[in-house]
Amino acid sequence: MTDVRPLNDGEADPQSLSVRIANRQSTSLRVTVEPWAREYNVDSESTATFKFEGPQPADVEIHAGDGVLTIFAWPGAMLDDGVHR
């Protein structure tokens, strides 16, 4: 079987990925998005969606701590400027 992928200027089409964070805690949650060191607060009982686009394969790594969540984007990825709540 042949694997055929569309090309865009010699590169594979960008991949989109959304990460939805639901804070079910009674306190706000601090979310840091790396490698940009952008920090966001997700209020108690609310959600936030972080949208990324970049080269394939799309992959994020998430680390959880006490009241803190860190999302690490993959190399070459771009973070959508807005956080969607």
mmCIF file of the N, C-alpha and C atoms, coordinates in Angstrom:
data_MODEL
# 
_entry.id   MODEL 
# 
loop_
_atom_site.group_PDB 
_atom_site.id 
_atom_site.type_symbol 
_atom_site.label_atom_id 
_atom_site.label_alt_id 
_atom_site.label_comp_id 
_atom_site.label_asym_id 
_atom_site.label_entity_id 
_atom_site.label_seq_id 
_atom_site.pdbx_PDB_ins_code 
_atom_site.Cartn_x 
_atom_site.Cartn_y 
_atom_site.Cartn_z 
_atom_site.occupancy 
_atom_site.B_iso_or_equiv 
_atom_site.pdbx_formal_charge 
_atom_site.auth_seq_id 
_atom_site.auth_comp_id 
_atom_site.auth_asym_id 
_atom_site.auth_atom_id 
_atom_site.pdbx_PDB_model_num 
ATOM 1   N N  . MET A 1 1  ? 0.846   -1.174 0.000  1.00 0.00 ? 1  MET A N  1 
ATOM 2   C CA . MET A 1 1  ? 0.000   0.000  0.000  1.00 0.00 ? 1  MET A CA 1 
ATOM 3   C C  . MET A 1 1  ? 0.888   1.233  0.000  1.00 0.00 ? 1  MET A C  1 
ATOM 4   N N  . THR A 1 2  ? 0.497   2.243  -0.728 1.00 0.00 ? 2  THR A N  1 
ATOM 5   C CA . THR A 1 2  ? 1.256   3.489  -0.826 1.00 0.00 ? 2  THR A CA 1 
ATOM 6   C C  . THR A 1 2  ? 0.640   4.539  0.086  1.00 0.00 ? 2  THR A C  1 
ATOM 7   N N  . ASP A 1 3  ? 1.510   5.230  0.836  1.00 0.00 ? 3  ASP A N  1 
ATOM 8   C CA . ASP A 1 3  ? 1.061   6.289  1.724  1.00 0.00 ? 3  ASP A CA 1 
ATOM 9   C C  . ASP A 1 3  ? 1.218   7.601  0.976  1.00 0.00 ? 3  ASP A C  1 
ATOM 10  N N  . VAL A 1 4  ? 0.108   8.261  0.664  1.00 0.00 ? 4  VAL A N  1 
ATOM 11  C CA . VAL A 1 4  ? 0.139   9.517  -0.080 1.00 0.00 ? 4  VAL A CA 1 
ATOM 12  C C  . VAL A 1 4  ? -0.325  10.630 0.839  1.00 0.00 ? 4  VAL A C  1 
ATOM 13  N N  . ARG A 1 5  ? 0.504   11.690 0.927  1.00 0.00 ? 5  ARG A N  1 
ATOM 14  C CA . ARG A 1 5  ? 0.154   12.836 1.760  1.00 0.00 ? 5  ARG A CA 1 
ATOM 15  C C  . ARG A 1 5  ? 0.194   14.087 0.914  1.00 0.00 ? 5  ARG A C  1 
ATOM 16  N N  . PRO A 1 6  ? -0.784  14.999 1.061  1.00 0.00 ? 6  PRO A N  1 
ATOM 17  C CA . PRO A 1 6  ? -0.735  16.252 0.316  1.00 0.00 ? 6  PRO A CA 1 
ATOM 18  C C  . PRO A 1 6  ? 0.458   17.084 0.775  1.00 0.00 ? 6  PRO A C  1 
ATOM 19  N N  . LEU A 1 7  ? 1.031   17.841 -0.120 1.00 0.00 ? 7  LEU A N  1 
ATOM 20  C CA . LEU A 1 7  ? 2.179   18.669 0.207  1.00 0.00 ? 7  LEU A CA 1 
ATOM 21  C C  . LEU A 1 7  ? 1.813   20.138 0.134  1.00 0.00 ? 7  LEU A C  1 
ATOM 22  N N  . ASN A 1 8  ? 2.494   20.924 0.943  1.00 0.00 ? 8  ASN A N  1 
ATOM 23  C CA . ASN A 1 8  ? 2.315   22.361 0.979  1.00 0.00 ? 8  ASN A CA 1 
ATOM 24  C C  . ASN A 1 8  ? 3.707   22.981 0.989  1.00 0.00 ? 8  ASN A C  1 
ATOM 25  N N  . ASP A 1 9  ? 4.141   23.514 -0.137 1.00 0.00 ? 9  ASP A N  1 
ATOM 26  C CA . ASP A 1 9  ? 5.488   24.071 -0.267 1.00 0.00 ? 9  ASP A CA 1 
ATOM 27  C C  . ASP A 1 9  ? 6.555   23.059 0.138  1.00 0.00 ? 9  ASP A C  1 
ATOM 28  N N  . GLY A 1 10 ? 6.353   21.820 -0.255 1.00 0.00 ? 10 GLY A N  1 
ATOM 29  C CA . GLY A 1 10 ? 7.337   20.790 0.018  1.00 0.00 ? 10 GLY A CA 1 
ATOM 30  C C  . GLY A 1 10 ? 7.220   20.169 1.394  1.00 0.00 ? 10 GLY A C  1 
ATOM 31  N N  . GLU A 1 11 ? 6.257   20.622 2.187  1.00 0.00 ? 11 GLU A N  1 
ATOM 32  C CA . GLU A 1 11 ? 6.075   20.061 3.528  1.00 0.00 ? 11 GLU A CA 1 
ATOM 33  C C  . GLU A 1 11 ? 4.665   19.524 3.656  1.00 0.00 ? 11 GLU A C  1 
ATOM 34  N N  . ALA A 1 12 ? 4.493   18.606 4.602  1.00 0.00 ? 12 ALA A N  1 
ATOM 35  C CA . ALA A 1 12 ? 3.165   18.046 4.862  1.00 0.00 ? 12 ALA A CA 1 
ATOM 36  C C  . ALA A 1 12 ? 2.242   19.148 5.378  1.00 0.00 ? 12 ALA A C  1 
ATOM 37  N N  . ASP A 1 13 ? 0.955   19.014 5.116  1.00 0.00 ? 13 ASP A N  1 
ATOM 38  C CA . ASP A 1 13 ? -0.025  19.982 5.618  1.00 0.00 ? 13 ASP A CA 1 
ATOM 39  C C  . ASP A 1 13 ? 0.105   20.101 7.132  1.00 0.00 ? 13 ASP A C  1 
ATOM 40  N N  . PRO A 1 14 ? -0.107  21.299 7.648  1.00 0.00 ? 14 PRO A N  1 
ATOM 41  C CA . PRO A 1 14 ? -0.029  21.477 9.098  1.00 0.00 ? 14 PRO A CA 1 
ATOM 42  C C  . PRO A 1 14 ? -1.111  20.668 9.815  1.00 0.00 ? 14 PRO A C  1 
ATOM 43  N N  . GLN A 1 15 ? -0.792  20.293 11.011 1.00 0.00 ? 15 GLN A N  1 
ATOM 44  C CA . GLN A 1 15 ? -1.698  19.524 11.860 1.00 0.00 ? 15 GLN A CA 1 
ATOM 45  C C  . GLN A 1 15 ? -2.256  20.443 12.937 1.00 0.00 ? 15 GLN A C  1 
ATOM 46  N N  . SER A 1 16 ? -3.554  20.352 13.194 1.00 0.00 ? 16 SER A N  1 
ATOM 47  C CA . SER A 1 16 ? -4.183  21.122 14.266 1.00 0.00 ? 16 SER A CA 1 
ATOM 48  C C  . SER A 1 16 ? -4.493  20.201 15.436 1.00 0.00 ? 16 SER A C  1 
ATOM 49  N N  . LEU A 1 17 ? -4.380  20.757 16.627 1.00 0.00 ? 17 LEU A N  1 
ATOM 50  C CA . LEU A 1 17 ? -4.672  19.988 17.829 1.00 0.00 ? 17 LEU A CA 1 
ATOM 51  C C  . LEU A 1 17 ? -5.239  20.933 18.871 1.00 0.00 ? 17 LEU A C  1 
ATOM 52  N N  . SER A 1 18 ? -6.319  20.543 19.524 1.00 0.00 ? 18 SER A N  1 
ATOM 53  C CA . SER A 1 18 ? -6.918  21.341 20.598 1.00 0.00 ? 18 SER A CA 1 
ATOM 54  C C  . SER A 1 18 ? -6.828  20.567 21.900 1.00 0.00 ? 18 SER A C  1 
ATOM 55  N N  . VAL A 1 19 ? -6.512  21.302 22.968 1.00 0.00 ? 19 VAL A N  1 
ATOM 56  C CA . VAL A 1 19 ? -6.459  20.721 24.312 1.00 0.00 ? 19 VAL A CA 1 
ATOM 57  C C  . VAL A 1 19 ? -7.495  21.450 25.150 1.00 0.00 ? 19 VAL A C  1 
ATOM 58  N N  . ARG A 1 20 ? -8.476  20.714 25.624 1.00 0.00 ? 20 ARG A N  1 
ATOM 59  C CA . ARG A 1 20 ? -9.531  21.309 26.454 1.00 0.00 ? 20 ARG A CA 1 
ATOM 60  C C  . ARG A 1 20 ? -9.244  20.974 27.909 1.00 0.00 ? 20 ARG A C  1 
ATOM 61  N N  . ILE A 1 21 ? -9.157  22.002 28.741 1.00 0.00 ? 21 ILE A N  1 
ATOM 62  C CA . ILE A 1 21 ? -8.895  21.839 30.166 1.00 0.00 ? 21 ILE A CA 1 
ATOM 63  C C  . ILE A 1 21 ? -10.183 22.157 30.921 1.00 0.00 ? 21 ILE A C  1 
ATOM 64  N N  . ALA A 1 22 ? -10.644 21.208 31.710 1.00 0.00 ? 22 ALA A N  1 
ATOM 65  C CA . ALA A 1 22 ? -11.827 21.413 32.550 1.00 0.00 ? 22 ALA A CA 1 
ATOM 66  C C  . ALA A 1 22 ? -11.361 21.456 34.006 1.00 0.00 ? 22 ALA A C  1 
ATOM 67  N N  . ASN A 1 23 ? -11.540 22.581 34.649 1.00 0.00 ? 23 ASN A N  1 
ATOM 68  C CA . ASN A 1 23 ? -11.133 22.746 36.041 1.00 0.00 ? 23 ASN A CA 1 
ATOM 69  C C  . ASN A 1 23 ? -12.315 22.437 36.949 1.00 0.00 ? 23 ASN A C  1 
ATOM 70  N N  . ARG A 1 24 ? -12.288 21.303 37.573 1.00 0.00 ? 24 ARG A N  1 
ATOM 71  C CA . ARG A 1 24 ? -13.366 20.877 38.473 1.00 0.00 ? 24 ARG A CA 1 
ATOM 72  C C  . ARG A 1 24 ? -13.023 21.144 39.943 1.00 0.00 ? 24 ARG A C  1 
ATOM 73  N N  . GLN A 1 25 ? -11.926 21.858 40.171 1.00 0.00 ? 25 GLN A N  1 
ATOM 74  C CA . GLN A 1 25 ? -11.497 22.175 41.522 1.00 0.00 ? 25 GLN A CA 1 
ATOM 75  C C  . GLN A 1 25 ? -12.285 23.366 42.069 1.00 0.00 ? 25 GLN A C  1 
ATOM 76  N N  . SER A 1 26 ? -12.173 23.586 43.371 1.00 0.00 ? 26 SER A N  1 
ATOM 77  C CA . SER A 1 26 ? -12.849 24.730 43.983 1.00 0.00 ? 26 SER A CA 1 
ATOM 78  C C  . SER A 1 26 ? -12.002 25.997 43.916 1.00 0.00 ? 26 SER A C  1 
ATOM 79  N N  . THR A 1 27 ? -10.783 25.885 43.388 1.00 0.00 ? 27 THR A N  1 
ATOM 80  C CA . THR A 1 27 ? -9.896  27.041 43.227 1.00 0.00 ? 27 THR A CA 1 
ATOM 81  C C  . THR A 1 27 ? -9.466  27.142 41.762 1.00 0.00 ? 27 THR A C  1 
ATOM 82  N N  . SER A 1 28 ? -8.928  28.302 41.386 1.00 0.00 ? 28 SER A N  1 
ATOM 83  C CA . SER A 1 28 ? -8.485  28.472 40.009 1.00 0.00 ? 28 SER A CA 1 
ATOM 84  C C  . SER A 1 28 ? -7.249  27.611 39.734 1.00 0.00 ? 28 SER A C  1 
ATOM 85  N N  . LEU A 1 29 ? -7.054  27.322 38.465 1.00 0.00 ? 29 LEU A N  1 
ATOM 86  C CA . LEU A 1 29 ? -5.946  26.492 38.011 1.00 0.00 ? 29 LEU A CA 1 
ATOM 87  C C  . LEU A 1 29 ? -5.049  27.344 37.120 1.00 0.00 ? 29 LEU A C  1 
ATOM 88  N N  . ARG A 1 30 ? -3.748  27.342 37.374 1.00 0.00 ? 30 ARG A N  1 
ATOM 89  C CA . ARG A 1 30 ? -2.812  28.079 36.520 1.00 0.00 ? 30 ARG A CA 1 
ATOM 90  C C  . ARG A 1 30 ? -2.326  27.132 35.423 1.00 0.00 ? 30 ARG A C  1 
ATOM 91  N N  . VAL A 1 31 ? -2.463  27.563 34.173 1.00 0.00 ? 31 VAL A N  1 
ATOM 92  C CA . VAL A 1 31 ? -2.004  26.776 33.034 1.00 0.00 ? 31 VAL A CA 1 
ATOM 93  C C  . VAL A 1 31 ? -0.877  27.543 32.360 1.00 0.00 ? 31 VAL A C  1 
ATOM 94  N N  . THR A 1 32 ? 0.269   26.877 32.206 1.00 0.00 ? 32 THR A N  1 
ATOM 95  C CA . THR A 1 32 ? 1.405   27.456 31.504 1.00 0.00 ? 32 THR A CA 1 
ATOM 96  C C  . THR A 1 32 ? 1.576   26.699 30.203 1.00 0.00 ? 32 THR A C  1 
ATOM 97  N N  . VAL A 1 33 ? 1.752   27.447 29.107 1.00 0.00 ? 33 VAL A N  1 
ATOM 98  C CA . VAL A 1 33 ? 1.938   26.827 27.793 1.00 0.00 ? 33 VAL A CA 1 
ATOM 99  C C  . VAL A 1 33 ? 3.377   27.094 27.351 1.00 0.00 ? 33 VAL A C  1 
ATOM 100 N N  . GLU A 1 34 ? 4.108   26.025 27.140 1.00 0.00 ? 34 GLU A N  1 
ATOM 101 C CA . GLU A 1 34 ? 5.512   26.095 26.728 1.00 0.00 ? 34 GLU A CA 1 
ATOM 102 C C  . GLU A 1 34 ? 5.651   25.694 25.267 1.00 0.00 ? 34 GLU A C  1 
ATOM 103 N N  . PRO A 1 35 ? 6.598   26.229 24.561 1.00 0.00 ? 35 PRO A N  1 
ATOM 104 C CA . PRO A 1 35 ? 7.789   26.928 25.029 1.00 0.00 ? 35 PRO A CA 1 
ATOM 105 C C  . PRO A 1 35 ? 7.638   28.440 25.145 1.00 0.00 ? 35 PRO A C  1 
ATOM 106 N N  . TRP A 1 36 ? 6.436   28.969 25.115 1.00 0.00 ? 36 TRP A N  1 
ATOM 107 C CA . TRP A 1 36 ? 6.217   30.421 25.127 1.00 0.00 ? 36 TRP A CA 1 
ATOM 108 C C  . TRP A 1 36 ? 6.107   31.017 26.521 1.00 0.00 ? 36 TRP A C  1 
ATOM 109 N N  . ALA A 1 37 ? 6.039   30.177 27.540 1.00 0.00 ? 37 ALA A N  1 
ATOM 110 C CA . ALA A 1 37 ? 5.904   30.629 28.930 1.00 0.00 ? 37 ALA A CA 1 
ATOM 111 C C  . ALA A 1 37 ? 4.672   31.508 29.131 1.00 0.00 ? 37 ALA A C  1 
ATOM 112 N N  . ARG A 1 38 ? 3.629   31.246 28.372 1.00 0.00 ? 38 ARG A N  1 
ATOM 113 C CA . ARG A 1 38 ? 2.374   31.992 28.535 1.00 0.00 ? 38 ARG A CA 1 
ATOM 114 C C  . ARG A 1 38 ? 1.583   31.362 29.680 1.00 0.00 ? 38 ARG A C  1 
ATOM 115 N N  . GLU A 1 39 ? 1.080   32.224 30.555 1.00 0.00 ? 39 GLU A N  1 
ATOM 116 C CA . GLU A 1 39 ? 0.314   31.743 31.696 1.00 0.00 ? 39 GLU A CA 1 
ATOM 117 C C  . GLU A 1 39 ? -1.129  32.206 31.609 1.00 0.00 ? 39 GLU A C  1 
ATOM 118 N N  . TYR A 1 40 ? -2.026  31.301 31.967 1.00 0.00 ? 40 TYR A N  1 
ATOM 119 C CA . TYR A 1 40 ? -3.462  31.560 31.954 1.00 0.00 ? 40 TYR A CA 1 
ATOM 120 C C  . TYR A 1 40 ? -4.050  31.034 33.249 1.00 0.00 ? 40 TYR A C  1 
ATOM 121 N N  . ASN A 1 41 ? -5.105  31.686 33.730 1.00 0.00 ? 41 ASN A N  1 
ATOM 122 C CA . ASN A 1 41 ? -5.862  31.183 34.873 1.00 0.00 ? 41 ASN A CA 1 
ATOM 123 C C  . ASN A 1 41 ? -7.177  30.619 34.369 1.00 0.00 ? 41 ASN A C  1 
ATOM 124 N N  . VAL A 1 42 ? -7.483  29.411 34.798 1.00 0.00 ? 42 VAL A N  1 
ATOM 125 C CA . VAL A 1 42 ? -8.773  28.791 34.484 1.00 0.00 ? 42 VAL A CA 1 
ATOM 126 C C  . VAL A 1 42 ? -9.556  28.790 35.786 1.00 0.00 ? 42 VAL A C  1 
ATOM 127 N N  . ASP A 1 43 ? -10.629 29.555 35.816 1.00 0.00 ? 43 ASP A N  1 
ATOM 128 C CA . ASP A 1 43 ? -11.432 29.684 37.027 1.00 0.00 ? 43 ASP A CA 1 
ATOM 129 C C  . ASP A 1 43 ? -12.031 28.353 37.451 1.00 0.00 ? 43 ASP A C  1 
ATOM 130 N N  . SER A 1 44 ? -12.400 28.297 38.706 1.00 0.00 ? 44 SER A N  1 
ATOM 131 C CA . SER A 1 44 ? -13.066 27.125 39.258 1.00 0.00 ? 44 SER A CA 1 
ATOM 132 C C  . SER A 1 44 ? -14.327 26.795 38.460 1.00 0.00 ? 44 SER A C  1 
ATOM 133 N N  . GLU A 1 45 ? -14.541 25.514 38.213 1.00 0.00 ? 45 GLU A N  1 
ATOM 134 C CA . GLU A 1 45 ? -15.740 25.025 37.514 1.00 0.00 ? 45 GLU A CA 1 
ATOM 135 C C  . GLU A 1 45 ? -15.894 25.606 36.102 1.00 0.00 ? 45 GLU A C  1 
ATOM 136 N N  . SER A 1 46 ? -14.777 25.899 35.428 1.00 0.00 ? 46 SER A N  1 
ATOM 137 C CA . SER A 1 46 ? -14.857 26.396 34.058 1.00 0.00 ? 46 SER A CA 1 
ATOM 138 C C  . SER A 1 46 ? -13.882 25.624 33.169 1.00 0.00 ? 46 SER A C  1 
ATOM 139 N N  . THR A 1 47 ? -13.925 25.931 31.872 1.00 0.00 ? 47 THR A N  1 
ATOM 140 C CA . THR A 1 47 ? -13.051 25.246 30.918 1.00 0.00 ? 47 THR A CA 1 
ATOM 141 C C  . THR A 1 47 ? -12.305 26.262 30.065 1.00 0.00 ? 47 THR A C  1 
ATOM 142 N N  . ALA A 1 48 ? -11.219 25.819 29.464 1.00 0.00 ? 48 ALA A N  1 
ATOM 143 C CA . ALA A 1 48 ? -10.457 26.619 28.504 1.00 0.00 ? 48 ALA A CA 1 
ATOM 144 C C  . ALA A 1 48 ? -9.920  25.660 27.451 1.00 0.00 ? 48 ALA A C  1 
ATOM 145 N N  . THR A 1 49 ? -9.905  26.109 26.197 1.00 0.00 ? 49 THR A N  1 
ATOM 146 C CA . THR A 1 49 ? -9.394  25.303 25.103 1.00 0.00 ? 49 THR A CA 1 
ATOM 147 C C  . THR A 1 49 ? -8.206  26.017 24.484 1.00 0.00 ? 49 THR A C  1 
ATOM 148 N N  . PHE A 1 50 ? -7.106  25.294 24.352 1.00 0.00 ? 50 PHE A N  1 
ATOM 149 C CA . PHE A 1 50 ? -5.880  25.810 23.764 1.00 0.00 ? 50 PHE A CA 1 
ATOM 150 C C  . PHE A 1 50 ? -5.712  25.153 22.403 1.00 0.00 ? 50 PHE A C  1 
ATOM 151 N N  . LYS A 1 51 ? -5.562  25.970 21.357 1.00 0.00 ? 51 LYS A N  1 
ATOM 152 C CA . LYS A 1 51 ? -5.472  25.447 19.991 1.00 0.00 ? 51 LYS A CA 1 
ATOM 153 C C  . LYS A 1 51 ? -4.062  25.640 19.445 1.00 0.00 ? 51 LYS A C  1 
ATOM 154 N N  . PHE A 1 52 ? -3.526  24.576 18.874 1.00 0.00 ? 52 PHE A N  1 
ATOM 155 C CA . PHE A 1 52 ? -2.182  24.567 18.321 1.00 0.00 ? 52 PHE A CA 1 
ATOM 156 C C  . PHE A 1 52 ? -2.244  24.168 16.852 1.00 0.00 ? 52 PHE A C  1 
ATOM 157 N N  . GLU A 1 53 ? -1.273  24.647 16.080 1.00 0.00 ? 53 GLU A N  1 
ATOM 158 C CA . GLU A 1 53 ? -1.119  24.208 14.694 1.00 0.00 ? 53 GLU A CA 1 
ATOM 159 C C  . GLU A 1 53 ? 0.370   24.142 14.396 1.00 0.00 ? 53 GLU A C  1 
ATOM 160 N N  . GLY A 1 54 ? 0.773   23.098 13.685 1.00 0.00 ? 54 GLY A N  1 
ATOM 161 C CA . GLY A 1 54 ? 2.179   22.956 13.347 1.00 0.00 ? 54 GLY A CA 1 
ATOM 162 C C  . GLY A 1 54 ? 2.416   21.733 12.498 1.00 0.00 ? 54 GLY A C  1 
ATOM 163 N N  . PRO A 1 55 ? 3.677   21.425 12.262 1.00 0.00 ? 55 PRO A N  1 
ATOM 164 C CA . PRO A 1 55 ? 4.014   20.289 11.413 1.00 0.00 ? 55 PRO A CA 1 
ATOM 165 C C  . PRO A 1 55 ? 3.598   18.968 12.055 1.00 0.00 ? 55 PRO A C  1 
ATOM 166 N N  . GLN A 1 56 ? 3.369   18.000 11.201 1.00 0.00 ? 56 GLN A N  1 
ATOM 167 C CA . GLN A 1 56 ? 3.013   16.668 11.692 1.00 0.00 ? 56 GLN A CA 1 
ATOM 168 C C  . GLN A 1 56 ? 4.262   15.978 12.196 1.00 0.00 ? 56 GLN A C  1 
ATOM 169 N N  . PRO A 1 57 ? 4.178   15.094 13.146 1.00 0.00 ? 57 PRO A N  1 
ATOM 170 C CA . PRO A 1 57 ? 2.981   14.731 13.892 1.00 0.00 ? 57 PRO A CA 1 
ATOM 171 C C  . PRO A 1 57 ? 2.724   15.704 15.044 1.00 0.00 ? 57 PRO A C  1 
ATOM 172 N N  . ALA A 1 58 ? 1.461   15.983 15.294 1.00 0.00 ? 58 ALA A N  1 
ATOM 173 C CA . ALA A 1 58 ? 1.059   16.856 16.395 1.00 0.00 ? 58 ALA A CA 1 
ATOM 174 C C  . ALA A 1 58 ? 1.110   16.068 17.694 1.00 0.00 ? 58 ALA A C  1 
ATOM 175 N N  . ASP A 1 59 ? 1.751   16.646 18.691 1.00 0.00 ? 59 ASP A N  1 
ATOM 176 C CA . ASP A 1 59 ? 1.892   15.945 19.961 1.00 0.00 ? 59 ASP A CA 1 
ATOM 177 C C  . ASP A 1 59 ? 2.109   16.971 21.061 1.00 0.00 ? 59 ASP A C  1 
ATOM 178 N N  . VAL A 1 60 ? 1.414   16.830 22.159 1.00 0.00 ? 60 VAL A N  1 
ATOM 179 C CA . VAL A 1 60 ? 1.651   17.676 23.325 1.00 0.00 ? 60 VAL A CA 1 
ATOM 180 C C  . VAL A 1 60 ? 1.942   16.776 24.510 1.00 0.00 ? 60 VAL A C  1 
ATOM 181 N N  . GLU A 1 61 ? 2.634   17.345 25.469 1.00 0.00 ? 61 GLU A N  1 
ATOM 182 C CA . GLU A 1 61 ? 2.887   16.653 26.721 1.00 0.00 ? 61 GLU A CA 1 
ATOM 183 C C  . GLU A 1 61 ? 2.312   17.532 27.816 1.00 0.00 ? 61 GLU A C  1 
ATOM 184 N N  . ILE A 1 62 ? 1.625   16.932 28.784 1.00 0.00 ? 62 ILE A N  1 
ATOM 185 C CA . ILE A 1 62 ? 0.978   17.696 29.849 1.00 0.00 ? 62 ILE A CA 1 
ATOM 186 C C  . ILE A 1 62 ? 1.508   17.220 31.196 1.00 0.00 ? 62 ILE A C  1 
ATOM 187 N N  . HIS A 1 63 ? 1.957   18.179 32.007 1.00 0.00 ? 63 HIS A N  1 
ATOM 188 C CA . HIS A 1 63 ? 2.417   17.885 33.361 1.00 0.00 ? 63 HIS A CA 1 
ATOM 189 C C  . HIS A 1 63 ? 1.453   18.542 34.338 1.00 0.00 ? 63 HIS A C  1 
ATOM 190 N N  . ALA A 1 64 ? 1.008   17.778 35.319 1.00 0.00 ? 64 ALA A N  1 
ATOM 191 C CA . ALA A 1 64 ? 0.074   18.291 36.321 1.00 0.00 ? 64 ALA A CA 1 
ATOM 192 C C  . ALA A 1 64 ? 0.761   18.370 37.674 1.00 0.00 ? 64 ALA A C  1 
ATOM 193 N N  . GLY A 1 65 ? 0.544   19.503 38.356 1.00 0.00 ? 65 GLY A N  1 
ATOM 194 C CA . GLY A 1 65 ? 1.055   19.690 39.703 1.00 0.00 ? 65 GLY A CA 1 
ATOM 195 C C  . GLY A 1 65 ? -0.050  20.232 40.580 1.00 0.00 ? 65 GLY A C  1 
ATOM 196 N N  . ASP A 1 66 ? 0.293   20.648 41.764 1.00 0.00 ? 66 ASP A N  1 
ATOM 197 C CA . ASP A 1 66 ? -0.695  21.166 42.706 1.00 0.00 ? 66 ASP A CA 1 
ATOM 198 C C  . ASP A 1 66 ? -1.156  22.552 42.261 1.00 0.00 ? 66 ASP A C  1 
ATOM 199 N N  . GLY A 1 67 ? -2.317  22.635 41.635 1.00 0.00 ? 67 GLY A N  1 
ATOM 200 C CA . GLY A 1 67 ? -2.872  23.896 41.170 1.00 0.00 ? 67 GLY A CA 1 
ATOM 201 C C  . GLY A 1 67 ? -2.232  24.435 39.905 1.00 0.00 ? 67 GLY A C  1 
ATOM 202 N N  . VAL A 1 68 ? -1.365  23.637 39.279 1.00 0.00 ? 68 VAL A N  1 
ATOM 203 C CA . VAL A 1 68 ? -0.638  24.079 38.091 1.00 0.00 ? 68 VAL A CA 1 
ATOM 204 C C  . VAL A 1 68 ? -0.671  22.979 37.040 1.00 0.00 ? 68 VAL A C  1 
ATOM 205 N N  . LEU A 1 69 ? -0.873  23.382 35.799 1.00 0.00 ? 69 LEU A N  1 
ATOM 206 C CA . LEU A 1 69 ? -0.840  22.452 34.673 1.00 0.00 ? 69 LEU A CA 1 
ATOM 207 C C  . LEU A 1 69 ? 0.065   23.075 33.617 1.00 0.00 ? 69 LEU A C  1 
ATOM 208 N N  . THR A 1 70 ? 0.993   22.296 33.070 1.00 0.00 ? 70 THR A N  1 
ATOM 209 C CA . THR A 1 70 ? 1.887   22.803 32.034 1.00 0.00 ? 70 THR A CA 1 
ATOM 210 C C  . THR A 1 70 ? 1.685   21.983 30.770 1.00 0.00 ? 70 THR A C  1 
ATOM 211 N N  . ILE A 1 71 ? 1.446   22.692 29.656 1.00 0.00 ? 71 ILE A N  1 
ATOM 212 C CA . ILE A 1 71 ? 1.274   22.053 28.353 1.00 0.00 ? 71 ILE A CA 1 
ATOM 213 C C  . ILE A 1 71 ? 2.525   22.362 27.534 1.00 0.00 ? 71 ILE A C  1 
ATOM 214 N N  . PHE A 1 72 ? 3.196   21.320 27.059 1.00 0.00 ? 72 PHE A N  1 
ATOM 215 C CA . PHE A 1 72 ? 4.376   21.471 26.221 1.00 0.00 ? 72 PHE A CA 1 
ATOM 216 C C  . PHE A 1 72 ? 3.985   21.153 24.781 1.00 0.00 ? 72 PHE A C  1 
ATOM 217 N N  . ALA A 1 73 ? 4.128   22.139 23.883 1.00 0.00 ? 73 ALA A N  1 
ATOM 218 C CA . ALA A 1 73 ? 3.809   21.938 22.472 1.00 0.00 ? 73 ALA A CA 1 
ATOM 219 C C  . ALA A 1 73 ? 4.976   21.242 21.771 1.00 0.00 ? 73 ALA A C  1 
ATOM 220 N N  . TRP A 1 74 ? 4.703   20.702 20.595 1.00 0.00 ? 74 TRP A N  1 
ATOM 221 C CA . TRP A 1 74 ? 5.734   20.016 19.816 1.00 0.00 ? 74 TRP A CA 1 
ATOM 222 C C  . TRP A 1 74 ? 6.565   21.025 19.023 1.00 0.00 ? 74 TRP A C  1 
ATOM 223 N N  . PRO A 1 75 ? 7.770   20.657 18.604 1.00 0.00 ? 75 PRO A N  1 
ATOM 224 C CA . PRO A 1 75 ? 8.629   21.576 17.845 1.00 0.00 ? 75 PRO A CA 1 
ATOM 225 C C  . PRO A 1 75 ? 7.949   22.085 16.572 1.00 0.00 ? 75 PRO A C  1 
ATOM 226 N N  . GLY A 1 76 ? 8.025   23.384 16.363 1.00 0.00 ? 76 GLY A N  1 
ATOM 227 C CA . GLY A 1 76 ? 7.446   24.012 15.179 1.00 0.00 ? 76 GLY A CA 1 
ATOM 228 C C  . GLY A 1 76 ? 5.989   24.398 15.325 1.00 0.00 ? 76 GLY A C  1 
ATOM 229 N N  . ALA A 1 77 ? 5.373   24.057 16.437 1.00 0.00 ? 77 ALA A N  1 
ATOM 230 C CA . ALA A 1 77 ? 3.952   24.363 16.648 1.00 0.00 ? 77 ALA A CA 1 
ATOM 231 C C  . ALA A 1 77 ? 3.762   25.844 16.968 1.00 0.00 ? 77 ALA A C  1 
ATOM 232 N N  . MET A 1 78 ? 2.566   26.348 16.653 1.00 0.00 ? 78 MET A N  1 
ATOM 233 C CA . MET A 1 78 ? 2.168   27.714 16.977 1.00 0.00 ? 78 MET A CA 1 
ATOM 234 C C  . MET A 1 78 ? 0.915   27.639 17.852 1.00 0.00 ? 78 MET A C  1 
ATOM 235 N N  . LEU A 1 79 ? 0.842   28.506 18.833 1.00 0.00 ? 79 LEU A N  1 
ATOM 236 C CA . LEU A 1 79 ? -0.326  28.585 19.715 1.00 0.00 ? 79 LEU A CA 1 
ATOM 237 C C  . LEU A 1 79 ? -1.267  29.642 19.178 1.00 0.00 ? 79 LEU A C  1 
ATOM 238 N N  . ASP A 1 80 ? -2.548  29.295 19.049 1.00 0.00 ? 80 ASP A N  1 
ATOM 239 C CA . ASP A 1 80 ? -3.575  30.273 18.678 1.00 0.00 ? 80 ASP A CA 1 
ATOM 240 C C  . ASP A 1 80 ? -3.525  31.378 19.738 1.00 0.00 ? 80 ASP A C  1 
ATOM 241 N N  . ASP A 1 81 ? -3.592  32.625 19.316 1.00 0.00 ? 81 ASP A N  1 
ATOM 242 C CA . ASP A 1 81 ? -3.450  33.738 20.251 1.00 0.00 ? 81 ASP A CA 1 
ATOM 243 C C  . ASP A 1 81 ? -4.542  33.804 21.315 1.00 0.00 ? 81 ASP A C  1 
ATOM 244 N N  . GLY A 1 82 ? -5.704  33.264 21.008 1.00 0.00 ? 82 GLY A N  1 
ATOM 245 C CA . GLY A 1 82 ? -6.805  33.345 21.953 1.00 0.00 ? 82 GLY A CA 1 
ATOM 246 C C  . GLY A 1 82 ? -7.047  32.035 22.678 1.00 0.00 ? 82 GLY A C  1 
ATOM 247 N N  . VAL A 1 83 ? -7.446  32.144 23.908 1.00 0.00 ? 83 VAL A N  1 
ATOM 248 C CA . VAL A 1 83 ? -7.873  30.974 24.681 1.00 0.00 ? 83 VAL A CA 1 
ATOM 249 C C  . VAL A 1 83 ? -9.383  30.978 24.612 1.00 0.00 ? 83 VAL A C  1 
ATOM 250 N N  . HIS A 1 84 ? -9.940  29.881 24.208 1.00 0.00 ? 84 HIS A N  1 
ATOM 251 C CA . HIS A 1 84 ? -11.383 29.790 23.985 1.00 0.00 ? 84 HIS A CA 1 
ATOM 252 C C  . HIS A 1 84 ? -12.042 29.179 25.228 1.00 0.00 ? 84 HIS A C  1 
ATOM 253 N N  . ARG A 1 85 ? -12.965 29.943 25.803 1.00 0.00 ? 85 ARG A N  1 
ATOM 254 C CA . ARG A 1 85 ? -13.619 29.467 27.036 1.00 0.00 ? 85 ARG A CA 1 
ATOM 255 C C  . ARG A 1 85 ? -15.055 29.113 26.771 1.00 0.00 ? 85 ARG A C  1 
# 
